[in-house]
Amino acid sequence: MTNKEHSKGLFISFEGIDGAGKSTHISFVQEALRQRGIRVISTREPGGTPLGEALRALLLKEKMHLETEALLMFASRREHIAQVIQPALDAGTWVISDRFTDATFAYQGGGRKLDLNKLNALEQWVHPDLQPNLTLLFDVPIDVARTRLDATRTLDKFEQEKSDFFSDTRNEYLRRATEFPHRFKVIDSTRSIETIQHELLDIINEICTKAAS
């Protein structure tokens, strides 16, 4: 199913390096859409299904070969699409996902240096006709992200990576935002939560207006 073929259900992904603050705004956007009478669910990657959550536990904790890591990310994603995302879109429900394939390009491609051609091949195999209608990329300088992470919880294996890894991950995110400007909105996440949420409301108004036309 292509994006044009689903009946009013739109797909929104939230992206950004660890510490960018994206997760803070998911419930806000979800509630803003509900207040407009839109059916919406939120989910996450890796995860989103029982199998995906089991894979998530492995991916965030266990050391493994880089290609194994990428393959497990896409295995989780295939199940996620089949069990959660696609059925919701088919039913006209909007889907918010905390990360999608852009994250794999950023982390495994940018951060870990896996050949992007391999990721392109996996993307074409797993979801050749499905992309988010809107990708919100929460962007912050690396030092800001690291400061936020250091002040929070126990870090997973990705969050424990060095600054160079996150710099390369961030650069790949920004490269993709330039490559796909029709669906990316880059959010300056150094600002106050209130300021960011005002911008998010403007973006929501815009996408809702387009969806209704």
N, C-alpha and C positions, 0 to 999 in steps of 0.2 A: 504494500500500500504506500503510495506517495503522500506527501503532506497535503496536496491539493484534494486528495480523495477522501480524507476523513471528514466527518460531518461535525464541524464546529469544535471538535476537541483539538486543542493546541498543546504543543510540547515546549516547555521552557526548561532550560538547564542553567544551573548555577555553577560557575567555575572560578578558580583562583588558587594560588599557592596556599599551603597551610599557613594560617595566621592572617590571611587576607580579610577574614570576617564575614565571608559569604553566608555561613550557616546562621548567623544572627538574623538575617533578613528573610529567610525562607518562610517562616510562619507569618511574618508581616505581609508578604506578597500573597500567600495562600488566603489569608483572611480578607485582604483587600479584594481579591477575586470573588470570594464567597459573598461579600457584601454587594457585589454586582449581580448576584444570582447565578454565578457560574459554578458548576460542579467541578471540583478540583481535588486531586490527590497529590501527596508528596511522597517521594521515595528517595533512594540513595544508591550510589555505586562506589565501590563494589558492594553488592548486597541486593536488597529489594525483594528477595525471595528466600525461602528457607535454605535452598542450595546456595544461593548467592551470599547469604550471611555466613554460611560455613566456609565458603571460599574466602570471604573477607577476613575472617579470623586468621586464615593461613597467610594471606597476602600481606596483612599488616604486621605480622609477627615473625614469620619464618623466612630465613634466608633461602634463596633459590636462584637458579640460572635466570638471566634476564629474559630469555625467550620463554621460559616456563612462566614467568611472572606475567608477561604480555598475553600469553595464551590463556592463562587463568582469568585475567581481566576480561577478555572477550568471551570466554565460556560463561562467566557470570552474567555478562551483558546479554548474551543470546537468550539465556533463561529469563532474564529480567524483561526483555522485549516481549518474549512469547507469553509470559505469565502475567505481566503487569502493564507495561506501557502500551503495547498494541491493543489489547482488549479495552483498555480505558479510552484510548483515542477513537476506536471503532464505535464505542458507546456514546461519543460526544463529550466525554469528560476530559478536562484539561489535566495535564501531567506536569508536575514540577519535580525535577530530578537533581539532587545534590551530586553533581558530576555526571558526565557521560563520556563519549569517545574523545572529546577534546582533551580531557584529563590524561588519557592514555598517551596521546601524542605529546603532551607537555611533560609528563613524568617519565614514561618509559622512552619516549623519543628524545625530547629535549634534555631532561635530567640525566637519564641513563645512557643516552646515545645509541639507542637501538635504531637500525636503519628505518627511516620513515617509509620506504617502499614496502617493507614487510607489514607495517601497521596499515598502510593503505590497502594492501591485499586482504588483511583480516577484516578491515572495515567493509570492503566491498563484498566479502563473503557473509558477514554477520548481519549487516543492515544496509544493503545497497541503495534502498529507496527511502530510508528514514533518517532525517536529521532534525534537530530542534528547530522550531519556528523562531525561537528567540534564545540567545545565549547571553546571560549576564555575567560578565567577567569582572570580578572584584579585584582590583589591582592596587598593590602597595609596594613601596621599596622594600628590599630584602631586610634591612635593619629593623624596620617597623614590624614586619612579620615575625622575625626572630624574637624580638622583645615580647610580643604578644604570646608566642608559643611558650617562652620560658616562664611566663607568669601563670600558666594554666596547668593542665593535667599531666599525667605520665605520658611521654611521647611514644608514638608508634615508630616503626622502622623508617618510614619516610620522613616523619617530622624530625628524626634524629640526624638526618643528612646535613652535610656542611653547606655553608652559604653559597658556594659555587654551584652546587646541585640546584638550589632554589633559584639562583640567578638564571641558569640555563633553562629551567622549567618555566620561569616567568617569561623569558624571551621567546620561547616557543608558543606560549599562550598569546603573546602580543603579535607574533608573526601570523598566527592563525586568525586573529582578529582583523588583521590587515588583509589576509587572503579571503576572508568571508565576511565583508562588512555588512552584507544584507541581513545577517542574523545576529551579529555580535553587537553588544552595547558594553563599552568599557566604563566601569564605575570607579571613580577615584575613592578608594576605601580608606584614605587617611582622614577624611572629613568626619564630622560628628554623625552619629546614628540618625539624628533628626534630619540633617541635611541630605543624607543618602536616601532616606525614606521619602522625602519630598521628590527627589529625582525618580525614584522607583514608581511613585504614583503617576508621574508624568508618562513614564514608559508604559505602565499598565493602561492608562487612558488611551495612549496611541495604539497599542496592540488590540485593545477591545474595540476601538473604533474601526480598525481595519477588519477585524473578524466579523463585525456586524454589517459591513458594506457588501 
